């Protein structure tokens, strides 16, 4: 199955300077002097976390230079300085990449964000060949681009939704049924917001992404809360627990395979441990096929 989302109405771009400023501020706020080997003399701190001068000292730059960067002026910052600041802030690899995108974004990203997301025919064929394995392809903005029969049985038949609604962020934050489908809904919501933040760093000029963030911010207090954290991360594997209306609770291992062709697409697969109750539940879903997809409340 391969359904392309409809084109959304044009929206405003995200403010790269504001994104850079808030990201650095929130990363600095989560560190304490003792976390980075600095003395804490017990003085009252007006803001949480490290002071700007402490962070500048750790990174080996002047306070004025770091202040300009935290105010969103990253135009002429060098990669070496960004690396030093990332080390001082103890950023993860994903956070380091996000900082670099925000500070030194390239204009070609704007053109890339405007291109329609197309799933290659061999990749669609691979989805169909994964019999018994729920699998789908997700692209930029958390858009669900293609999926197989088992994914529809597990998550609901996304083909029955309007094209613009085939989006993980809209499903999780705007459809109450997904609170019931994901046992740990909060973690699923965090994962989605972190991925959207990564997209925002790569494509701040994408009006459709900005429109999506604006819509969710208005409609979902949970999204507003999580978006304000400025957290970013990439998850390549893990475990998801679901409560399916037909087969009950499942514990499934997921794997995420990022395409290396520059498409910003990932193949996501789910499987159960051999001989587990979840494996038997997946076999039942496979036998029911499209009948199982019709009872998932998300559609």
N, C-alpha and C positions, 0 to 999 in steps of 0.2 A: 504494500500500500504506500502511496506517495502523494501527499496532498500539500500543495504550496499555500502558505498563509496569504491572505489578501493584503494588498497594499494599504497601509494605514495612512490617515491624513497627516500631512507634514506637521512637524512640531519643532520646537526650539531645540538647539543643541544644549548639551550639558556644559556648564562652565568649567573648563579645564583648570583654570587658576583656583577656583573655589574648591574643586575636587582635590587638587594637590595640597592646598592649605589645610583642609579638614583632615585629609589622610595623615599628614605629618603630625598635626596636632593630636589626633586621637592615638597615634602610635606612641608619641612622647608621653601622653597622659597615662599610659598603662604601665610605664616603668617607674620604679622607685630607685633612689640612690643606691640602696644596698643591692639591688638587682644587678647593677653594673660596676660594683666595686668602689663607689664613691661614698665618702662619709656623710652621715646624716646627723647634723648637730641638734636636731629636735626643734629647729625654728619653724614657726608657723608658715605654711605654704599656702599661697593664695589660690594656686591651681593644683589639680592632682598631677602626680607624676613628676618627671624631671623638668627643671627649668630650661629655658632656651640656652642659657650660658653653659649649663652642665652638658647638654647634648652637643653644643658646639665644641666644647673641650674634648669630649670623647671622640668626636669625628675629626678633630684636627683642623677646624675651620674657624674663622672669626665669628663672633656673635652677630655682627652686622650682616655677614654673608648668609649665615643660616636663617636669620630673621627674614631677609628678603626672600629666601627660598620658601619659608613657611608661609609667607604672605602670598605665595602663588607665582612668584617670579622665577621660573626655572628655565627660561629660554636659553641662557648661555652656560648653564651648569655643565660641568664635565662628567663623563662616566665615572672617572676616578673618585670625584667628590660624592656622587650618588652611592658608589660602592661603600665609601667610608661612612656615610650617614646610615646606610642600610645595616652595616655591621654595628654601629653604635646603637641603633634602634632594635637590634636583634630581630630583623625581619626574616620571615621565611622566604623560600625561593619564590613563591607566588607573590608575596608582598613586595619583594625586591623588584620583580618584573613589573608589577603594577606601578610602583614608584617611578621606574624608568619610563614607562608609557606615559604617565601623567606629566613628567618633567620634560620629556623629549619626544613628544608625539610627532608622527610624520603625516604630511598632508595626504599621502597616498591611501592612508587608512580611511579617509572620508569617501574616496571613490569606491573602495572595497565594500564599505558598509551599505552603499546604495545598490550594489548588485543583488539580483535575485538569488536566493539560496537554492541551488539545484543539487539533488542527490544523484550521484553517478549510477548508471544502469547496473554495473556489476555489484555495487553495494546494495542496491535494492534486491538483486538476485540472491545475494548472501543472506539478507534478512529472511527471505522466503525459505532458504535452504536450512536455516536454523530451526528445524522442526522440533517442537517440544521445549524450545528455549525462548522466553519472552525477550524481544530485542527491538530497539528503535534507534533512530538517528536524530540527534538534537543539534541545532545550529545556534547561530547568534540569537541573543535576546531570549534564550530558553525556548525557542520555537521547535516544536515537534514536527520533523520534516517527513519521516517515513517510519513504518512500523510493520511488524509481522502479525500473523493471526494470534499467536500466543500473547503478544503484548496487548492486543485488544481484549483477549479473554481475561487478562490480569488487571488491566487498568481501565477498561471500557473502550468501546469502539470510537476512537477519535474521529473516524470518518463521518460519524453522525453529527459532529459539532460543526458550527460555522468555522471557516478556515481561520479566521482571526483568533478564535478561542483555542486553537491547538497550540497552546503555550503553557509550559509548566508553571510559570509564575502566576498567570491568570487562574489556572486550575487550582493551584494550592491555596492561593490567598483569597480568591473570590468564590470558590465553590465549597460550601460547608461539607459536602460529601467527602471531600478529601481529608478532612479532619478525622473522619472515621476510617478511611482507607489506610492511612499511615498511622501505625501505632505510636511512633515518635514523630508526630507532626512537626514539632518545633525544630527538630534537627533537619528534617526535609526542607522546611522553610529557610533555615539558615543557609543550607547548601545552595539553594536557588539564589538567594540574595548575594551570597559571595560570588557566585558565577556571574551574576549581572554586574556586580562591581568590577570584575575583571573585564567584562565587555565594555563597560563605561570608560575604563582606562585606555583600552585599545581604540575605541570608536566614540569619543566624546561628541563628535559632530554628527552622529547618527540620529536623525530626528525621530525615527520610529522607536528607538530605544528611549529617548527622552520622553516621548509620548507615553510609552508603557510605564516608565517610572512615575510620571505625573499621575496617570490614572490610578495606579496601585497606591500611591501616596494619599490620594483623596479617598479611596474606597476602603482601604485596609489599615487600621491602626497598627496591626502586627507588622505589616510591611514598613510603615513609617518608623517603627521602633528599631527594626533590624537594619534598615537602610542607614539609619543615623550612626550605626557603629563603625561604618567604613571598613568592615572586615572583608578580607579576600582570601580565598584558598581554592585549591584544586584537589578534588578527590578522585583518584583513579580506581579505587576499589573499596569495598566495605560490605556491611550487612544491613539490609532493610527488612523491617518487620511490617507486614501488612495484615489487615483484617478484611478478607474478601467476603462478600455477602453470600457466596455459595459454599466455599470450602473452609471458611473460618481463618484462623491465624496461620500465616506462613512466615518463615524466616529464610530469606533468600540472600545469597551472595551476589553482589553486582560487580561488574568490571566495566571500566570506561576506557575506550580505545580512541585516542584523538587521531584524526586523519592528518597526514603529513603533507597534504597537497595544497595547503593554504586556504582550504575551504572553511575553516573554523567550525568543522563538524566533528562530532564524536559518536561512535557506536557504543551503545549501552546494552549489556546483556545481564540477565538474571538466571541463576541456577540454584538448585537446592543440594544440600549434602546427600550423597548416595544413601539410600535406605532410610531416609528420614521421613517423618510425617509430611513435611513440606514437599518432598519429592513426589509422594503419593498424591498430594493435593494438586500439584502441577499436572500429573497424569490425568487426573479427573477433569481438570480444566481443558486439557487438550482433547479429551474425548467429547466434551460438550461443545467445543469450538465456538461458533458464532452465537449459540444459545447462551453461553457463559457471558459473552461480551454484552448481551442485551440486558442482563440483570445488574451490571455494575452501575450504581446510582449516579456516577459522574456524567452519564450521557442520558 
